[in-house]
Amino acid sequence: MQAEWLTLMPMLSDNNGKFMGIIDVEEWNGKFKRGYAIGANGDAKEVYLSESVIYKKANYNMSTTCIRIDHYSGAGVDGYMTYTYIGSETFCFGSGNGGGQTEEAPDLGNDGGTSGAGPNDYTSVYDCHGDLNGTAIIDTNCGCIKGNTGFESCADITEKIKNECLDGVWKSLEGNLDGKITSILNSTFGTSDKINFKITDGNIDNGYARTQVIKDKLVDGIHNFDVKVTLNKNTLPSTSKEFIATTIVHEIMHAYFDFNKTHYTQQFEQHKDMAEGYIEQLKNAVKDIYPTIGNKEAYALVLNGFGDIFGNDLSYWNTLLSKYNLDNQQIINIRDAYKNHSSGTKTACSP
């Protein structure tokens, strides 16, 4: 008798009770044997191995149709378990012969109180939002929803901005912003991904804007993202045009980072010079749109949105402030001045 591990990875939970997703079959030591992708109608395609990429957690992405699984072994004494990373595998479903290499897990024995890899060690499922055993699902119409995404259903996409002040700022941006964002992605991260914008306004409980990646289409190896940006019609119109413009650009880029959060979180952690390059590019984009804004003010507005990225590295944050000749209080003062339109260009809605 030969023991195997069977892992089910659902991709869509609402399918009239039928399973839809990936079935992964592995040997007892964690080595991938075979797998199948099960469609909505019960159709099955064989899963093939792809090249190995080490990630901190299992992750799947409907647009790339690839699955990455990390493997762990566990050692237990009196109910206390410790886990050790032993390798990872990446596999994709589709036509062809697949190919590529995997980082194989070693043969785990049962000597000295160490157990072989068990189902609780590496068969947990991460949903499309990246949450362990989460409840987010992939909807084919708009991507990842439910769970902790903040979206219970697909958004109603519209490019109509009802507030005339927000609409006026957007019209001044839309003619050249698309090329600027693509340039930032290319020069900073070496990618040719393209972002298309869907802009609207509405009621938002917290913050000045909210973003959602609606659709990701892969064309000739290049991702084409449709990003919906909802501007807060209650708070943004009374700020300066520069503040509104910076908010829009920030939110579009944050949507891109969030959609690729595993990859780009690692990029920022491992290559902080990329973060500096991104800040410089974003500053230039703001100045190109509003050339009268000074470098210091533009840097401050850009850095104002980066607290979540550098919040866990105060030393490096202070290095950035020193590089751009700023301190925390100056950033707050400049932000408030442009938010309260005592600096910058007023909109027609500014009191």
C-alpha positions in Angstrom: 0.0 0.0 0.0 1.3 3.5 -0.9 0.3 6.5 1.2 -0.5 9.8 -0.6 -1.6 13.3 0.5 -4.6 14.8 -1.2 -5.0 18.6 -1.0 -8.1 20.4 -2.3 -7.7 24.1 -3.2 -11.1 25.6 -4.0 -11.1 28.6 -6.4 -14.8 29.4 -6.3 -17.1 28.5 -3.4 -20.4 29.4 -5.0 -20.8 26.7 -7.6 -24.1 25.0 -6.7 -22.3 22.9 -4.1 -19.9 21.4 -6.7 -16.2 21.6 -6.1 -14.2 23.9 -8.4 -10.5 24.3 -8.1 -7.2 22.4 -7.8 -6.7 18.8 -6.6 -3.1 18.1 -5.6 -1.8 14.6 -5.1 1.6 14.2 -3.4 3.7 11.4 -2.1 4.1 10.9 1.7 7.4 12.9 1.7 5.7 15.9 0.1 6.8 15.3 -3.6 4.3 16.3 -6.1 2.9 13.4 -8.1 -0.1 14.6 -10.1 -2.8 17.1 -10.0 -6.0 18.2 -11.7 -7.9 21.5 -12.3 -11.6 21.0 -12.0 -13.8 23.4 -13.9 -17.3 24.7 -13.1 -18.9 22.0 -15.3 -16.8 19.1 -13.8 -14.3 19.2 -16.6 -10.8 18.3 -15.6 -7.4 19.3 -16.9 -4.1 17.8 -15.7 -1.8 19.9 -13.6 1.8 20.2 -14.6 4.9 21.2 -12.7 6.5 24.6 -13.3 9.7 26.2 -12.0 10.2 26.4 -8.3 9.8 29.7 -6.6 10.1 30.0 -2.8 7.3 31.9 -1.2 6.4 32.4 2.5 3.0 30.8 2.0 0.9 29.0 -0.6 -0.5 31.4 -3.1 -2.6 31.1 -6.2 -3.6 33.6 -8.9 -6.3 33.0 -11.4 -4.7 35.1 -14.0 -1.5 33.1 -14.0 -3.1 29.8 -13.3 -0.2 28.7 -11.1 -0.1 27.2 -7.6 2.8 27.5 -5.3 3.0 25.3 -2.2 5.5 25.4 0.7 6.3 22.2 2.6 7.0 21.9 6.3 7.9 19.1 8.6 6.9 19.0 12.3 8.6 17.6 15.4 6.5 17.1 18.5 7.3 16.6 22.2 4.5 16.4 24.8 2.1 18.1 22.5 4.4 21.0 21.5 5.1 21.2 17.8 7.9 23.0 15.9 7.9 23.3 12.2 10.7 23.5 9.7 10.6 24.7 6.1 11.7 21.9 3.8 11.0 23.1 0.3 8.4 24.4 -2.1 6.8 23.5 -5.3 5.0 25.5 -8.0 2.6 23.9 -10.5 0.3 25.2 -13.2 -2.6 23.9 -15.1 -3.2 24.2 -18.8 -2.2 22.5 -22.1 1.2 21.3 -23.1 3.8 19.3 -21.3 4.5 21.7 -18.5 8.1 21.1 -17.4 10.4 23.0 -15.2 12.1 22.0 -12.0 10.9 21.8 -8.4 12.7 22.1 -5.2 12.0 18.6 -3.8 11.3 17.9 -0.2 13.7 15.4 1.5 12.6 12.0 2.6 11.4 12.5 6.1 11.8 9.6 8.4 10.5 8.9 11.8 13.6 8.7 13.8 14.4 10.4 17.2 10.8 11.6 17.7 10.5 13.5 14.4 7.4 12.8 12.4 7.0 12.8 8.7 5.1 15.7 7.1 1.5 15.5 8.1 -1.6 17.2 6.6 -1.6 20.0 9.1 2.0 20.9 8.2 1.4 22.0 4.6 -2.1 21.4 3.4 -3.7 24.6 4.7 -5.3 26.7 2.0 -4.7 30.4 1.5 -7.5 32.2 -0.2 -7.1 34.7 -3.0 -6.7 37.5 -0.4 -3.7 35.7 1.1 -5.5 34.7 4.3 -4.9 31.3 5.9 -8.1 29.2 5.6 -9.9 32.4 4.5 -13.2 32.7 2.9 -12.4 35.0 0.0 -13.3 33.6 -3.4 -12.4 34.4 -7.0 -15.3 35.7 -9.1 -14.6 35.4 -12.8 -16.3 38.8 -13.4 -14.2 40.9 -11.1 -11.5 38.9 -9.2 -11.1 38.4 -5.5 -14.2 39.2 -3.3 -15.7 38.3 0.1 -13.6 37.2 3.1 -11.4 40.0 4.3 -11.3 41.8 0.9 -13.9 44.4 2.0 -16.0 43.6 -1.1 -19.0 41.3 -0.9 -19.8 41.4 -4.6 -18.4 42.7 -7.9 -18.4 46.5 -8.1 -20.6 48.4 -10.4 -17.9 49.8 -12.7 -18.4 53.4 -14.0 -16.1 56.1 -15.1 -18.6 58.8 -14.2 -17.6 61.2 -11.5 -20.6 63.2 -10.3 -18.8 65.7 -8.2 -17.7 68.5 -10.6 -14.6 69.4 -8.6 -13.3 65.9 -8.5 -14.2 65.4 -12.1 -12.3 68.5 -13.1 -9.1 67.3 -11.4 -9.5 63.8 -13.0 -10.0 65.4 -16.5 -6.7 67.2 -16.0 -5.0 63.9 -15.1 -6.4 61.3 -17.4 -4.7 62.6 -20.6 -1.2 61.7 -19.4 -1.5 59.7 -16.2 -1.7 56.3 -18.0 1.7 56.7 -19.6 3.2 58.0 -16.3 2.0 55.0 -14.3 3.3 52.6 -16.9 6.6 54.4 -16.9 6.9 54.1 -13.1 6.2 50.4 -13.2 8.7 49.9 -16.0 11.6 52.0 -14.6 11.1 51.0 -10.9 10.2 47.3 -11.1 11.2 46.3 -14.7 7.7 45.3 -15.6 5.6 46.2 -18.6 2.3 45.7 -16.8 -0.4 48.2 -17.8 -3.1 49.7 -15.6 -6.4 51.0 -16.9 -8.4 53.3 -14.7 -12.0 53.3 -13.8 -12.7 56.4 -11.7 -15.9 57.2 -9.7 -16.9 59.0 -6.5 -19.0 57.8 -3.6 -19.5 57.5 0.2 -16.4 56.0 1.9 -16.4 55.4 5.7 -12.7 55.9 6.2 -10.0 57.5 4.1 -10.0 59.6 1.0 -10.3 56.9 -1.6 -10.7 53.2 -2.1 -9.3 50.9 -4.8 -10.2 47.5 -6.2 -8.6 45.5 -9.0 -11.6 44.6 -11.2 -9.9 42.5 -13.8 -6.5 41.2 -14.8 -6.0 40.1 -18.4 -2.7 38.5 -19.6 -1.8 39.4 -23.1 1.5 38.3 -24.6 3.0 38.0 -21.1 1.9 41.5 -20.0 -0.7 42.0 -17.4 -3.5 44.5 -18.2 -5.2 45.6 -15.0 -8.5 47.3 -14.7 -8.4 49.3 -11.4 -11.5 51.0 -10.0 -10.8 54.0 -7.8 -13.6 55.4 -5.7 -13.0 58.9 -4.5 -14.6 60.1 -1.3 -17.1 62.7 -2.4 -17.6 64.0 1.1 -14.0 64.9 2.0 -11.8 65.2 -1.1 -13.6 68.0 -3.1 -12.6 70.7 -0.5 -8.9 69.9 -0.6 -6.4 71.2 -3.1 -6.1 69.9 -6.7 -2.5 68.7 -5.9 -3.8 66.7 -2.9 -6.5 65.1 -5.0 -4.1 64.3 -7.8 -1.6 62.7 -5.4 -4.4 60.7 -3.7 -5.5 59.3 -7.1 -2.0 58.3 -8.1 -1.3 56.8 -4.7 -4.5 54.7 -4.7 -3.9 53.3 -8.2 -0.4 52.2 -7.3 -1.6 50.8 -3.9 -4.1 48.7 -5.8 -1.4 47.3 -8.0 0.8 46.5 -4.9 -2.1 44.9 -3.0 -2.9 42.7 -6.0 0.8 41.6 -6.1 1.4 41.9 -2.4 3.5 38.8 -1.9 6.0 39.7 -4.6 6.2 43.4 -4.1 6.4 43.2 -0.3 9.5 41.1 -0.8 10.8 43.5 -3.3 10.6 46.4 -0.9 12.1 44.4 1.9 15.0 43.1 -0.1 15.7 46.0 -2.4 15.0 49.3 -0.7 16.6 51.2 -3.5 13.6 50.3 -5.5 11.4 52.1 -3.0 13.6 55.2 -3.4 13.3 55.0 -7.2 9.5 54.7 -6.9 9.3 57.8 -4.7 11.4 59.8 -7.2 9.2 58.7 -10.1 6.0 59.5 -8.3 7.3 62.9 -7.3 8.1 63.6 -10.9 4.6 62.5 -12.0 3.1 65.0 -9.5 5.3 67.8 -10.7 4.6 67.1 -14.3 0.9 67.5 -13.7 1.3 70.5 -11.4 4.7 72.1 -12.2 4.3 75.0 -9.7 4.6 72.7 -6.7 8.1 72.6 -5.1 10.3 69.5 -4.8 10.0 69.5 -1.0 6.2 69.8 -1.1 5.9 67.1 -3.7 8.2 64.7 -1.8 6.2 65.4 1.4 2.9 64.6 -0.3 4.3 61.4 -1.8 5.9 60.2 1.5 2.7 61.0 3.4 1.2 57.9 1.8 4.1 55.5 2.8 3.6 55.1 6.5 2.2 51.6 6.0 5.2 50.5 4.0 7.9 51.8 6.2 6.1 51.7 9.5 8.1 48.6 10.5 11.5 50.1 9.8 11.9 53.4 11.6 15.6 53.6 11.0 15.2 53.4 7.2 12.2 55.8 7.3 14.4 58.4 9.1 17.1 57.8 6.4 14.5 58.7 3.7 13.4 61.8 5.6 17.0 62.9 5.8 17.6 62.2 2.1 14.7 64.5 1.1 15.5 67.1 3.8 12.2 66.5 5.7 11.1 65.5 9.1 7.8 64.0 10.3 6.3 67.3 11.4 7.1 69.0 8.1 5.3 66.2 6.3 2.3 66.6 8.5 2.3 70.4 8.1 2.7 70.2 4.3 0.0 67.5 4.0 -2.4 69.6 6.1 -1.7 72.7 4.1 -2.6 71.0 0.8 -5.5 69.2 2.4 -6.9 72.4 3.8 -6.0 74.2 0.5 -4.0 76.9 2.3 -1.4 75.7 -0.2 -1.8 74.5 -3.7 -4.6 75.2 -6.2 -8.2 75.5 -4.9 -11.0 73.6 -6.5 -14.4 75.2 -7.1 -15.7 73.3 -4.0 -13.0 74.8 -1.7 -14.7 77.1 0.9 
